[in-house]
Amino acid sequence: MGDDDGGSTRDAKRALVEAFSAFGTDALRDAWLFDQHAYEGLYLREDVEEKVADLDVPRFVDNERYGYVARDAYDDLYYASYEYTVRGFDGFEQFRTFLDDADRKLGVFASFDRRDGGYDFGALHETVEGVVDDHPTDEFAPD
């Protein structure tokens, strides 16, 4: 049974990376899962790996966790539901969304090299939702 669960978890996470890769092709830089207590790097392009080696990754992920508070505030303040956040940096853009249901705080973020014409992050969000709909949420929990 453990092998089946591990296989399912790997399949869910692989499907998520494949969704990001299909969206950004070679522009995909990295992809990370996180919850309230842990994080897991799902994909890290070689040139980005060299840059991330000097970062305080736990602190970086902690910053993304502030999104839980912002999401709750947006849900309370706006007439529409929060779906995702995009941040622009020199050289790349970062997408973050949450995969959770009401009981679990689970998120994912990925970054992509900038490109002329930009990206349709709304379409990416729909794709990620489709991947999450195909797997139990727990299969995306960081290792």
N, CA, C and O atoms as a MOPAC input file, in Angstrom:
PM7 MOZYME 1SCF
protein

 N      0.81900 1    -1.19200 1     0.00000 1
 C      0.00000 1     0.00000 1     0.00000 1
 C      0.86200 1     1.25400 1     0.00000 1
 O      0.52700 1     2.23100 1    -0.67000 1
 N      1.96200 1     1.24200 1     0.73700 1
 C      2.86200 1     2.38900 1     0.76300 1
 C      3.37100 1     2.73900 1    -0.61500 1
 O      3.49000 1     3.91700 1    -0.95200 1
 N      3.67800 1     1.71900 1    -1.43000 1
 C      4.15000 1     1.98500 1    -2.77900 1
 C      3.07600 1     2.66900 1    -3.61000 1
 O      3.36200 1     3.57800 1    -4.38900 1
 N      1.81800 1     2.21500 1    -3.43100 1
 C      0.73700 1     2.83700 1    -4.18000 1
 C      0.57600 1     4.29800 1    -3.78800 1
 O      0.41500 1     5.16300 1    -4.64900 1
 N      0.61900 1     4.57400 1    -2.47700 1
 C      0.47600 1     5.95200 1    -2.02200 1
 C      1.63700 1     6.79900 1    -2.52600 1
 O      1.43400 1     7.91800 1    -2.99600 1
 N      2.85800 1     6.26800 1    -2.43000 1
 C      4.02000 1     7.00400 1    -2.91700 1
 C      3.93900 1     7.24100 1    -4.40800 1
 O      4.28200 1     8.31700 1    -4.89600 1
 N      3.47900 1     6.22200 1    -5.13500 1
 C      3.32300 1     6.37000 1    -6.57100 1
 C      2.28600 1     7.41200 1    -6.92300 1
 O      2.48300 1     8.20800 1    -7.84200 1
 N      1.18200 1     7.41300 1    -6.19900 1
 C      0.12800 1     8.40000 1    -6.43500 1
 C      0.62600 1     9.80400 1    -6.14800 1
 O      0.34400 1    10.74100 1    -6.89400 1
 N      1.37600 1     9.94000 1    -5.05100 1
 C      1.92800 1    11.24500 1    -4.69500 1
 C      2.89700 1    11.71800 1    -5.76800 1
 O      2.85600 1    12.87400 1    -6.18800 1
 N      3.77500 1    10.81000 1    -6.21100 1
 C      4.71400 1    11.17800 1    -7.28200 1
 C      3.95100 1    11.56300 1    -8.54900 1
 O      4.31700 1    12.52000 1    -9.23200 1
 N      2.88400 1    10.81000 1    -8.86300 1
 C      2.09700 1    11.11500 1   -10.05700 1
 C      1.45000 1    12.49200 1    -9.96400 1
 O      1.44100 1    13.24300 1   -10.94000 1
 N      0.91300 1    12.82300 1    -8.80000 1
 C      0.26200 1    14.12100 1    -8.61700 1
 C      1.27400 1    15.25000 1    -8.78300 1
 O      1.01900 1    16.22700 1    -9.48600 1
 N      2.40300 1    15.10700 1    -8.14000 1
 C      3.42800 1    16.15000 1    -8.21300 1
 C      4.01500 1    16.23800 1    -9.62300 1
 O      4.28800 1    17.33100 1   -10.12000 1
 N      4.20500 1    15.09600 1   -10.25600 1
 C      4.71200 1    15.08400 1   -11.63100 1
 C      3.71900 1    15.79100 1   -12.56100 1
 O      4.12200 1    16.55000 1   -13.44200 1
 N      2.43500 1    15.53900 1   -12.36200 1
 C      1.41500 1    16.18300 1   -13.19400 1
 C      1.44000 1    17.69900 1   -13.02200 1
 O      1.22400 1    18.44200 1   -13.97800 1
 N      1.70100 1    18.14300 1   -11.81900 1
 C      1.79000 1    19.57900 1   -11.56100 1
 C      2.98800 1    20.18800 1   -12.29400 1
 O      2.86300 1    21.23400 1   -12.93000 1
 N      4.14000 1    19.53600 1   -12.20500 1
 C      5.32900 1    20.02800 1   -12.91400 1
 C      5.09100 1    20.00000 1   -14.42400 1
 O      5.48900 1    20.92700 1   -15.12900 1
 N      4.45100 1    18.95200 1   -14.92000 1
 C      4.16200 1    18.87300 1   -16.35400 1
 C      3.24400 1    20.01100 1   -16.79900 1
 O      3.39800 1    20.54000 1   -17.90000 1
 N      2.29600 1    20.38500 1   -15.95000 1
 C      1.40800 1    21.50700 1   -16.27900 1
 C      2.20500 1    22.80600 1   -16.38300 1
 O      2.00700 1    23.58500 1   -17.31500 1
 N      3.10300 1    23.03800 1   -15.42800 1
 C      3.94200 1    24.23500 1   -15.47800 1
 C      4.86600 1    24.20000 1   -16.68900 1
 O      5.07000 1    25.22100 1   -17.34600 1
 N      5.42100 1    23.03700 1   -16.98400 1
 C      6.34500 1    22.89700 1   -18.10500 1
 C      5.63500 1    23.10900 1   -19.44100 1
 O      6.17100 1    23.76800 1   -20.33100 1
 N      4.44400 1    22.55900 1   -19.58200 1
 C      3.68100 1    22.74600 1   -20.81700 1
 C      3.31900 1    24.21800 1   -21.01100 1
 O      3.30200 1    24.71900 1   -22.13500 1
 N      3.03300 1    24.89600 1   -19.91700 1
 C      2.67300 1    26.31200 1   -19.96600 1
 C      3.87400 1    27.17800 1   -20.35000 1
 O      3.77400 1    28.02300 1   -21.23900 1
 N      4.99300 1    26.96700 1   -19.68700 1
 C      6.14700 1    27.84600 1   -19.87600 1
 C      7.23400 1    27.30200 1   -20.76100 1
 O      8.17200 1    28.02300 1   -21.10000 1
 N      7.13400 1    26.03400 1   -21.14900 1
 C      8.17300 1    25.32800 1   -21.90600 1
 C      9.53900 1    25.57600 1   -21.26500 1
 O      9.69700 1    25.39700 1   -20.05700 1
 N     10.52200 1    25.98400 1   -22.06000 1
 C     11.88000 1    26.17900 1   -21.53300 1
 C     11.99700 1    27.36900 1   -20.58100 1
 O     13.02500 1    27.53400 1   -19.92400 1
 N     10.96500 1    28.18800 1   -20.50000 1
 C     10.99600 1    29.36400 1   -19.62400 1
 C     10.72800 1    29.00500 1   -18.16200 1
 O     10.94700 1    29.83700 1   -17.28100 1
 N     10.26000 1    27.78600 1   -17.88400 1
 C     10.02600 1    27.37800 1   -16.49600 1
 C     11.35100 1    27.37200 1   -15.75600 1
 O     12.30200 1    26.71300 1   -16.17800 1
 N     11.41400 1    28.09900 1   -14.66200 1
 C     12.63600 1    28.22800 1   -13.87100 1
 C     12.62700 1    27.31000 1   -12.65100 1
 O     13.61400 1    26.63300 1   -12.36200 1
 N     11.49400 1    27.29700 1   -11.93800 1
 C     11.39400 1    26.50500 1   -10.71600 1
 C      9.93000 1    26.30500 1   -10.35900 1
 O      9.05500 1    27.03000 1   -10.83100 1
 N      9.67800 1    25.30500 1    -9.51300 1
 C      8.33200 1    25.03400 1    -8.99700 1
 C      8.47600 1    24.47200 1    -7.59300 1
 O      9.30900 1    23.59800 1    -7.34900 1
 N      7.66200 1    24.97500 1    -6.67000 1
 C      7.75500 1    24.62100 1    -5.25400 1
 C      6.37000 1    24.40600 1    -4.66800 1
 O      5.44300 1    25.16000 1    -4.96500 1
 N      6.22600 1    23.38900 1    -3.84400 1
 C      5.02700 1    23.17700 1    -3.03100 1
 C      5.32500 1    23.62300 1    -1.61500 1
 O      6.46800 1    23.54000 1    -1.16500 1
 N      4.30700 1    24.09700 1    -0.90600 1
 C      4.50600 1    24.46000 1     0.49500 1
 C      3.19000 1    24.34500 1     1.25400 1
 O      2.10600 1    24.49500 1     0.68800 1
 N      3.31400 1    24.07900 1     2.53100 1
 C      2.17900 1    24.16200 1     3.43800 1
 C      2.61900 1    24.99800 1     4.63200 1
 O      3.60600 1    25.72800 1     4.53900 1
 N      1.91900 1    24.90700 1     5.73400 1
 C      2.24100 1    25.75400 1     6.88000 1
 C      3.56800 1    25.39100 1     7.54300 1
 O      4.14100 1    26.20700 1     8.26500 1
 N      4.06400 1    24.16700 1     7.30300 1
 C      5.22400 1    23.69600 1     8.05700 1
 C      6.39800 1    23.22200 1     7.20700 1
 O      7.51600 1    23.11700 1     7.71200 1
 N      6.17000 1    22.94000 1     5.94700 1
 C      7.22200 1    22.33600 1     5.12600 1
 C      7.14400 1    22.89000 1     3.70100 1
 O      6.19100 1    23.57200 1     3.32300 1
 N      8.17000 1    22.57200 1     2.93700 1
 C      8.17100 1    22.92300 1     1.52200 1
 C      8.94600 1    21.85400 1     0.76400 1
 O      9.72300 1    21.09700 1     1.34600 1
 N      8.72100 1    21.80900 1    -0.53800 1
 C      9.42100 1    20.85000 1    -1.39100 1
 C      9.65700 1    21.48800 1    -2.75000 1
 O      8.73000 1    22.00100 1    -3.37700 1
 N     10.90000 1    21.45000 1    -3.19700 1
 C     11.21900 1    21.88300 1    -4.54700 1
 C     10.85100 1    20.77300 1    -5.51300 1
 O     11.35400 1    19.65600 1    -5.39700 1
 N      9.98000 1    21.06900 1    -6.46200 1
 C      9.56200 1    20.07200 1    -7.44200 1
 C     10.42000 1    20.11100 1    -8.69300 1
 O     10.65200 1    19.08500 1    -9.33200 1
 N     10.88700 1    21.29600 1    -9.03600 1
 C     11.67900 1    21.47200 1   -10.25100 1
 C     12.57300 1    22.68400 1   -10.05700 1
 O     12.14200 1    23.70800 1    -9.52700 1
 N     13.81300 1    22.56200 1   -10.48700 1
 C     14.75700 1    23.67400 1   -10.40700 1
 C     15.68600 1    23.58300 1   -11.61500 1
 O     16.51800 1    22.68000 1   -11.70600 1
 N     15.53400 1    24.52200 1   -12.53500 1
 C     16.37800 1    24.54800 1   -13.72700 1
 C     17.82500 1    24.77500 1   -13.31200 1
 O     18.08500 1    25.48100 1   -12.33800 1
 N     18.75600 1    24.19000 1   -14.03000 1
 C     20.16500 1    24.19900 1   -13.62500 1
 C     20.71600 1    25.60300 1   -13.37700 1
 O     21.37600 1    25.83200 1   -12.36300 1
 N     20.45800 1    26.54100 1   -14.28200 1
 C     20.99600 1    27.89500 1   -14.09100 1
 C     20.35500 1    28.60200 1   -12.89900 1
 O     20.99000 1    29.44300 1   -12.26300 1
 N     19.12900 1    28.27200 1   -12.59900 1
 C     18.43900 1    28.85700 1   -11.44500 1
 C     18.94000 1    28.20300 1   -10.16100 1
 O     19.03300 1    28.85200 1    -9.11900 1
 N     19.25600 1    26.93000 1   -10.24500 1
 C     19.78600 1    26.21600 1    -9.07800 1
 C     21.04300 1    26.90300 1    -8.54400 1
 O     21.23200 1    27.00600 1    -7.33200 1
 N     21.89200 1    27.36900 1    -9.44400 1
 C     23.11100 1    28.07500 1    -9.03300 1
 C     22.77500 1    29.36600 1    -8.28600 1
 O     23.45200 1    29.72000 1    -7.32000 1
 N     21.74000 1    30.06500 1    -8.72700 1
 C     21.34500 1    31.32000 1    -8.08400 1
 C     20.66700 1    31.06100 1    -6.74300 1
 O     20.89000 1    31.79600 1    -5.78100 1
 N     19.85000 1    30.03100 1    -6.67800 1
 C     19.10900 1    29.70100 1    -5.45600 1
 C     20.04300 1    29.16900 1    -4.37100 1
 O     19.72700 1    29.24900 1    -3.18400 1
 N     21.17800 1    28.63300 1    -4.77100 1
 C     22.12200 1    28.07500 1    -3.79400 1
 C     22.54500 1    29.11000 1    -2.75200 1
 O     22.88100 1    28.74800 1    -1.62500 1
 N     22.53000 1    30.38000 1    -3.11400 1
 C     22.93100 1    31.44600 1    -2.19300 1
 C     21.75500 1    32.07800 1    -1.44600 1
 O     21.95200 1    32.99600 1    -0.64900 1
 N     20.55000 1    31.60100 1    -1.69400 1
 C     19.36300 1    32.15400 1    -1.03700 1
 C     19.04600 1    31.41700 1     0.25600 1
 O     19.42600 1    30.26100 1     0.44000 1
 N     18.35500 1    32.09300 1     1.12900 1
 C     17.78700 1    31.47800 1     2.32500 1
 C     16.40300 1    30.96300 1     1.91700 1
 O     15.39600 1    31.64400 1     2.11300 1
 N     16.36400 1    29.75400 1     1.34600 1
 C     15.12100 1    29.21400 1     0.79200 1
 C     14.00900 1    29.13200 1     1.83600 1
 O     12.88000 1    29.51200 1     1.52600 1
 N     14.26800 1    28.65300 1     3.06500 1
 C     13.17300 1    28.63300 1     4.04700 1
 C     12.55900 1    30.02100 1     4.28100 1
 O     11.34300 1    30.14300 1     4.43200 1
 N     13.37800 1    31.04100 1     4.31000 1
 C     12.86200 1    32.40700 1     4.49500 1
 C     12.03800 1    32.83900 1     3.28900 1
 O     11.00000 1    33.48500 1     3.43300 1
 N     12.50500 1    32.48000 1     2.11300 1
 C     11.79500 1    32.78600 1     0.87700 1
 C     10.41100 1    32.13500 1     0.89400 1
 O      9.41400 1    32.77800 1     0.56800 1
 N     10.35600 1    30.86100 1     1.27400 1
 C      9.07700 1    30.14500 1     1.33400 1
 C      8.18500 1    30.73900 1     2.42400 1
 O      6.97500 1    30.86400 1     2.23300 1
 N      8.76600 1    31.10300 1     3.55300 1
 C      7.98000 1    31.75000 1     4.61500 1
 C      7.26600 1    32.99100 1     4.08200 1
 O      6.11900 1    33.25500 1     4.44200 1
 N      7.93700 1    33.74000 1     3.23600 1
 C      7.30900 1    34.92000 1     2.65500 1
 C      6.07600 1    34.54100 1     1.83900 1
 O      5.07300 1    35.25400 1     1.86200 1
 N      6.14500 1    33.42600 1     1.12100 1
 C      4.98700 1    32.97900 1     0.34200 1
 C      3.83200 1    32.57100 1     1.25300 1
 O      2.66700 1    32.67100 1     0.86900 1
 N      4.15400 1    32.11900 1     2.43800 1
 C      3.09900 1    31.72100 1     3.38300 1
 C      2.25000 1    32.90600 1     3.82700 1
 O      1.11300 1    32.71400 1     4.25700 1
 N      2.77000 1    34.11400 1     3.73400 1
 C      1.95200 1    35.28800 1     4.03700 1
 C      0.73500 1    35.35800 1     3.11500 1
 O     -0.25200 1    36.02900 1     3.41700 1
 N      0.82200 1    34.66400 1     2.00700 1
 C     -0.30500 1    34.61500 1     1.08400 1
 C     -1.56200 1    34.03700 1     1.70200 1
 O     -2.66900 1    34.36100 1     1.27200 1
 N     -1.40800 1    33.18100 1     2.70900 1
 C     -2.59400 1    32.65100 1     3.39100 1
 C     -3.40600 1    33.79400 1     3.98400 1
 O     -4.62900 1    33.83100 1     3.84900 1
 N     -2.72900 1    34.71600 1     4.63600 1
 C     -3.39300 1    35.85700 1     5.27000 1
 C     -4.01600 1    36.75600 1     4.20600 1
 O     -5.16600 1    37.17600 1     4.33200 1
 N     -3.25000 1    37.04600 1     3.16100 1
 C     -3.75500 1    37.90900 1     2.09200 1
 C     -4.97300 1    37.27800 1     1.42100 1
 O     -5.95400 1    37.96700 1     1.14100 1
 N     -4.91400 1    35.98500 1     1.16500 1
 C     -6.04100 1    35.30400 1     0.52400 1
 C     -7.29200 1    35.42700 1     1.37700 1
 O     -8.36700 1    35.73400 1     0.86100 1
 N     -7.16600 1    35.19100 1     2.66900 1
 C     -8.32100 1    35.30700 1     3.56200 1
 C     -8.86500 1    36.73300 1     3.56600 1
 O    -10.07900 1    36.93900 1     3.56400 1
 N     -7.96500 1    37.71700 1     3.57100 1
 C     -8.40100 1    39.11500 1     3.54700 1
 C     -9.13500 1    39.43300 1     2.25000 1
 O    -10.18300 1    40.07800 1     2.27100 1
 N     -8.58800 1    38.98300 1     1.11900 1
 C     -9.24800 1    39.23100 1    -0.16000 1
 C    -10.62200 1    38.58300 1    -0.19200 1
 O    -11.58200 1    39.18500 1    -0.67400 1
 N    -10.72500 1    37.37100 1     0.31400 1
 C    -12.01700 1    36.68800 1     0.32600 1
 C    -13.03400 1    37.43500 1     1.18100 1
 O    -14.22700 1    37.42200 1     0.87900 1
 N    -12.56900 1    38.08600 1     2.24900 1
 C    -13.46800 1    38.85500 1     3.11200 1
 C    -13.82200 1    40.22300 1     2.52200 1
 O    -14.91700 1    40.73300 1     2.75900 1
 N    -12.90700 1    40.81500 1     1.76000 1
 C    -13.08600 1    42.18300 1     1.28200 1
 C    -13.71300 1    42.30600 1    -0.10300 1
 O    -14.37300 1    43.30200 1    -0.39500 1
 N    -13.51600 1    41.31900 1    -0.94500 1
 C    -13.94600 1    41.43800 1    -2.33200 1
 C    -15.17600 1    40.58900 1    -2.60200 1
 O    -15.50300 1    39.67100 1    -1.85000 1
 N    -15.83600 1    40.91700 1    -3.68000 1
 C    -17.02900 1    40.18900 1    -4.09300 1
 C    -16.69300 1    38.97600 1    -4.95300 1
 O    -17.59200 1    38.24900 1    -5.37400 1
 N    -15.42000 1    38.75300 1    -5.21400 1
 C    -14.95800 1    37.61700 1    -6.00800 1
 C    -13.92600 1    36.84000 1    -5.19800 1
 O    -13.33600 1    37.37400 1    -4.25900 1
 N    -13.71400 1    35.59300 1    -5.56100 1
 C    -12.75900 1    34.74700 1    -4.84000 1
 C    -11.34200 1    34.95100 1    -5.36700 1
 O    -11.12600 1    35.10000 1    -6.57000 1
 N    -10.38700 1    34.95500 1    -4.44800 1
 C     -8.96700 1    35.01000 1    -4.80600 1
 C     -8.61400 1    33.74400 1    -5.58100 1
 O     -9.05900 1    32.65200 1    -5.22600 1
 N     -7.81600 1    33.88800 1    -6.63800 1
 C     -7.37500 1    32.72300 1    -7.39600 1
 C     -5.85800 1    32.57600 1    -7.41800 1
 O     -5.34900 1    31.48600 1    -7.15600 1
 N     -5.12300 1    33.64000 1    -7.72200 1
 C     -3.67100 1    33.53200 1    -7.83200 1
 C     -3.03500 1    34.91100 1    -7.73800 1
 O     -3.70700 1    35.93700 1    -7.84000 1
 N     -1.72200 1    34.90600 1    -7.54200 1
 C     -0.92100 1    36.12400 1    -7.50000 1
 C      0.22900 1    35.97000 1    -8.48800 1
 O      0.79400 1    34.88600 1    -8.63100 1
 N      0.57000 1    37.05300 1    -9.16400 1
 C      1.74000 1    37.08300 1   -10.05100 1
 C      2.61400 1    38.24600 1    -9.60600 1
 O      2.13400 1    39.35800 1    -9.38500 1
 N      3.89600 1    37.96800 1    -9.48200 1
 C      4.86800 1    39.01300 1    -9.13700 1
 C      5.87300 1    39.13900 1   -10.27600 1
 O      6.33300 1    38.14500 1   -10.83800 1
 N      6.20000 1    40.37500 1   -10.59600 1
 C      7.18500 1    40.61700 1   -11.64300 1
 C      8.52800 1    40.98800 1   -11.05300 1
 O      8.62000 1    41.88100 1   -10.21000 1
 N      9.55700 1    40.31300 1   -11.48900 1
 C     10.93800 1    40.60700 1   -11.09900 1
 C     11.72200 1    40.89000 1   -12.37400 1
 O     11.27500 1    40.54900 1   -13.47000 1
 N     12.88700 1    41.51300 1   -12.23500 1
 C     13.66900 1    41.72300 1   -13.44600 1
 C     14.13900 1    40.35700 1   -13.93800 1
 O     14.89600 1    39.66100 1   -13.26100 1
 N     13.68800 1    40.00200 1   -15.09600 1
 C     14.10000 1    38.74300 1   -15.69500 1
 C     13.11600 1    37.59700 1   -15.56500 1
 O     13.19800 1    36.64200 1   -16.33800 1
 N     12.18000 1    37.65000 1   -14.61100 1
 C     11.21600 1    36.55500 1   -14.49000 1
 C      9.94300 1    37.01200 1   -13.79500 1
 O      9.88900 1    38.07200 1   -13.17200 1
 N      8.91400 1    36.16600 1   -13.92800 1
 C      7.64000 1    36.38600 1   -13.25400 1
 C      7.32900 1    35.16300 1   -12.40900 1
 O      7.63900 1    34.03400 1   -12.79000 1
 N      6.71300 1    35.39900 1   -11.25500 1
 C      6.38900 1    34.30500 1   -10.34100 1
 C      4.87700 1    34.21500 1   -10.16600 1
 O      4.20200 1    35.21900 1    -9.93600 1
 N      4.36500 1    33.00800 1   -10.27900 1
 C      2.94800 1    32.68800 1   -10.12100 1
 C      2.77900 1    31.91000 1    -8.82200 1
 O      3.54800 1    30.99200 1    -8.54000 1
 N      1.76700 1    32.28000 1    -8.02800 1
 C      1.46700 1    31.52200 1    -6.80900 1
 C     -0.03600 1    31.32500 1    -6.70300 1
 O     -0.82300 1    32.23000 1    -6.98000 1
 N     -0.41500 1    30.12100 1    -6.29500 1
 C     -1.81600 1    29.83500 1    -6.01900 1
 C     -1.89000 1    28.82700 1    -4.88400 1
 O     -0.87400 1    28.28800 1    -4.44400 1
 N     -3.08700 1    28.58700 1    -4.42700 1
 C     -3.29000 1    27.63500 1    -3.33700 1
 C     -4.09100 1    26.44900 1    -3.84300 1
 O     -5.01600 1    26.60500 1    -4.64000 1
 N     -3.72800 1    25.26100 1    -3.37400 1
 C     -4.33100 1    24.01800 1    -3.84300 1
 C     -5.33700 1    23.45700 1    -2.85600 1
 O     -5.94200 1    22.41300 1    -3.10000 1
 N     -5.51000 1    24.13800 1    -1.76400 1
 C     -6.21200 1    23.54300 1    -0.64300 1
 C     -7.71900 1    23.64500 1    -0.72800 1
 O     -8.29700 1    24.44100 1    -1.46800 1
 N     -8.31100 1    22.79100 1     0.07600 1
 C     -9.72800 1    22.92600 1     0.34600 1
 C     -9.83400 1    23.73100 1     1.64300 1
 O     -8.84500 1    24.30900 1     2.09300 1
 N    -10.98700 1    23.77100 1     2.22500 1
 C    -11.18500 1    24.61400 1     3.41300 1
 C    -10.35200 1    24.16400 1     4.61300 1
 O    -10.07100 1    24.97100 1     5.50000 1
 N     -9.95500 1    22.89800 1     4.65500 1
 C     -9.27900 1    22.35700 1     5.83400 1
 C     -7.75700 1    22.37600 1     5.76500 1
 O     -7.09900 1    22.18100 1     6.78700 1
 N     -7.18700 1    22.60400 1     4.59900 1
 C     -5.73400 1    22.47000 1     4.46300 1
 C     -5.14300 1    23.67100 1     3.74200 1
 O     -5.69000 1    24.13400 1     2.74100 1
 N     -4.04300 1    24.16700 1     4.24500 1
 C     -3.35900 1    25.28300 1     3.59300 1
 C     -2.16500 1    24.72100 1     2.83300 1
 O     -1.14300 1    24.36900 1     3.42100 1
 N     -2.31500 1    24.64700 1     1.53400 1
 C     -1.30900 1    24.06000 1     0.66700 1
 C     -1.19200 1    24.95100 1    -0.56200 1
 O     -2.19300 1    25.26800 1    -1.20300 1
 N      0.03200 1    25.35300 1    -0.88600 1
 C      0.22600 1    26.24900 1    -2.01200 1
 C      1.33200 1    25.78900 1    -2.93200 1
 O      2.09300 1    24.87400 1    -2.61600 1
 N      1.40600 1    26.43900 1    -4.07100 1
 C      2.44900 1    26.15600 1    -5.05000 1
 C      2.85000 1    27.48000 1    -5.69400 1
 O      2.01400 1    28.35300 1    -5.92600 1
 N      4.13700 1    27.61000 1    -5.97600 1
 C      4.57500 1    28.74400 1    -6.78000 1
 C      5.59400 1    28.26000 1    -7.78700 1
 O      6.31700 1    27.28900 1    -7.56500 1
 N      5.62900 1    28.97300 1    -8.90800 1
 C      6.55100 1    28.64800 1    -9.99600 1
 C      6.94900 1    29.95300 1   -10.66300 1
 O      6.18400 1    30.91700 1   -10.67900 1
 N      8.14400 1    29.97200 1   -11.20600 1
 C      8.57200 1    31.17900 1   -11.91000 1
 C      8.95400 1    30.83800 1   -13.34300 1
 O      9.34200 1    29.71800 1   -13.67400 1
 N      8.82300 1    31.86500 1   -14.17200 1
 C      9.03600 1    31.73500 1   -15.61400 1
 C      9.84500 1    32.92900 1   -16.09800 1
 O      9.62700 1    34.05800 1   -15.65900 1
 N     10.78700 1    32.66900 1   -17.01400 1
 C     11.51100 1    33.77100 1   -17.64700 1
 C     10.50000 1    34.70300 1   -18.30300 1
 O      9.48400 1    34.25500 1   -18.83500 1
 N     10.78700 1    36.00100 1   -18.26200 1
 C      9.91400 1    36.95400 1   -18.95400 1
 C      9.97200 1    36.68500 1   -20.45400 1
 O     10.97700 1    36.21000 1   -20.98300 1
 N      8.86800 1    37.00100 1   -21.12000 1
 C      8.85000 1    36.87800 1   -22.57500 1
 C      7.95700 1    37.96300 1   -23.15400 1
 O      7.03900 1    38.44900 1   -22.49400 1
 N      8.23800 1    38.33300 1   -24.38700 1
 C      7.42300 1    39.33400 1   -25.07500 1
 C      5.98600 1    38.84200 1   -25.14400 1
 O      5.73400 1    37.68300 1   -25.47300 1
 N      5.06100 1    39.71200 1   -24.83900 1
 C      3.65200 1    39.34600 1   -24.87600 1
 C      3.14300 1    38.77000 1   -23.57100 1
 O      1.93400 1    38.64500 1   -23.37800 1
 N      4.05000 1    38.41900 1   -22.67400 1
 C      3.65800 1    37.91300 1   -21.36100 1
 C      3.01200 1    36.53900 1   -21.40800 1
 O      3.13500 1    35.80600 1   -22.38900 1
 N      2.32800 1    36.21100 1   -20.33500 1
 C      1.69900 1    34.90400 1   -20.15200 1
 C      0.22800 1    35.07900 1   -19.81200 1
 O     -0.18500 1    36.12900 1   -19.31900 1
 N     -0.54600 1    34.05800 1   -20.07400 1
 C     -1.94300 1    34.01500 1   -19.65300 1
 C     -2.00800 1    33.21800 1   -18.35300 1
 O     -2.27100 1    32.01600 1   -18.36300 1
 N     -1.76400 1    33.89900 1   -17.23500 1
 C     -1.73300 1    33.21100 1   -15.95100 1
 C     -3.11300 1    32.71900 1   -15.53100 1
 O     -3.21200 1    31.78900 1   -14.73000 1
 N     -4.17100 1    33.31700 1   -16.05100 1
 C     -5.51200 1    32.79300 1   -15.79500 1
 C     -5.66000 1    31.39000 1   -16.36400 1
 O     -6.24600 1    30.51300 1   -15.72900 1
 N     -5.12600 1    31.18000 1   -17.56500 1
 C     -5.16400 1    29.84700 1   -18.16800 1
 C     -4.33000 1    28.86000 1   -17.35400 1
 O     -4.72600 1    27.70800 1   -17.18100 1
 N     -3.17600 1    29.30900 1   -16.85400 1
 C     -2.35200 1    28.43300 1   -16.01300 1
 C     -3.11500 1    28.04800 1   -14.75300 1
 O     -3.09200 1    26.88700 1   -14.34400 1
 N     -3.78200 1    29.00000 1   -14.14400 1
 C     -4.55400 1    28.69700 1   -12.93400 1
 C     -5.61200 1    27.63400 1   -13.21700 1
 O     -5.79400 1    26.71500 1   -12.41900 1
 N     -6.30400 1    27.75100 1   -14.33500 1
 C     -7.31200 1    26.74900 1   -14.70000 1
 C     -6.67400 1    25.38300 1   -14.89600 1
 O     -7.24300 1    24.37000 1   -14.48900 1
 N     -5.50800 1    25.34400 1   -15.50900 1
 C     -4.80000 1    24.07800 1   -15.70800 1
 C     -4.40700 1    23.46400 1   -14.37400 1
 O     -4.59300 1    22.26600 1   -14.16200 1
 N     -3.86500 1    24.27600 1   -13.47200 1
 C     -3.48100 1    23.78200 1   -12.14400 1
 C     -4.70900 1    23.26200 1   -11.40700 1
 O     -4.64300 1    22.21200 1   -10.76900 1
 N     -5.82100 1    23.97400 1   -11.48400 1
 C     -7.05300 1    23.49300 1   -10.85100 1
 C     -7.45700 1    22.13200 1   -11.40200 1
 O     -7.90400 1    21.26500 1   -10.65200 1
 N     -7.30000 1    21.94300 1   -12.70800 1
 C     -7.62000 1    20.65600 1   -13.32200 1
 C     -6.74400 1    19.53500 1   -12.78900 1
 O     -7.23200 1    18.43700 1   -12.52100 1
 N     -5.44900 1    19.80600 1   -12.63400 1
 C     -4.53000 1    18.80800 1   -12.06900 1
 C     -4.94600 1    18.47500 1   -10.64200 1
 O     -4.98300 1    17.30400 1   -10.26300 1
 N     -5.25400 1    19.48400 1    -9.85900 1
 C     -5.64500 1    19.26800 1    -8.46200 1
 C     -6.95900 1    18.49400 1    -8.38900 1
 O     -7.13100 1    17.64900 1    -7.51100 1
 N     -7.87600 1    18.77200 1    -9.29500 1
 C     -9.15200 1    18.04700 1    -9.31500 1
 C     -8.96300 1    16.56100 1    -9.59900 1
 O     -9.79400 1    15.74400 1    -9.20300 1
 N     -7.87800 1    16.20800 1   -10.28100 1
 C     -7.61200 1    14.81100 1   -10.64500 1
 C     -6.94000 1    14.00500 1    -9.54100 1
 O     -6.76600 1    12.79500 1    -9.68600 1
 N     -6.55700 1    14.64800 1    -8.44000 1
 C     -5.82200 1    13.97900 1    -7.36100 1
 C     -6.33400 1    14.46400 1    -6.00900 1
 O     -6.74800 1    15.61600 1    -5.87900 1
 N     -6.30800 1    13.59100 1    -5.00300 1
 C     -6.62900 1    14.07000 1    -3.65100 1
 C     -5.60900 1    15.13000 1    -3.22200 1
 O     -4.42000 1    15.00900 1    -3.51500 1
 N     -6.07500 1    16.14700 1    -2.54100 1
 C     -5.20700 1    17.25900 1    -2.13500 1
 C     -3.99100 1    16.78900 1    -1.35600 1
 O     -2.90300 1    17.34000 1    -1.52200 1
 N     -4.15700 1    15.77700 1    -0.50800 1
 C     -3.03600 1    15.29300 1     0.30800 1
 C     -1.86500 1    14.78700 1    -0.52500 1
 O     -0.73500 1    14.75000 1    -0.03800 1
 N     -2.11700 1    14.39700 1    -1.76800 1
 C     -1.03100 1    13.90400 1    -2.61700 1
 C     -0.06000 1    15.01100 1    -3.02500 1
 O      1.01600 1    14.73400 1    -3.55700 1
 N     -0.43700 1    16.25400 1    -2.77600 1
 C      0.43300 1    17.38000 1    -3.09700 1
 C      1.20500 1    17.88300 1    -1.88700 1
 O      1.97100 1    18.83900 1    -1.99900 1
 N      1.01700 1    17.26200 1    -0.74400 1
 C      1.70400 1    17.71600 1     0.47100 1
 C      3.21300 1    17.60300 1     0.27900 1
 O      3.69600 1    16.60500 1    -0.25400 1
 N      3.95900 1    18.62000 1     0.71000 1
 C      5.41900 1    18.55000 1     0.57500 1
 C      6.00500 1    17.42700 1     1.41800 1
 O      5.52200 1    17.13300 1     2.51200 1
 N      7.05900 1    16.80300 1     0.88700 1
 C      7.75600 1    15.73000 1     1.62200 1
 C      8.62400 1    16.31500 1     2.70400 1
 O      9.28900 1    15.57500 1     3.42900 1

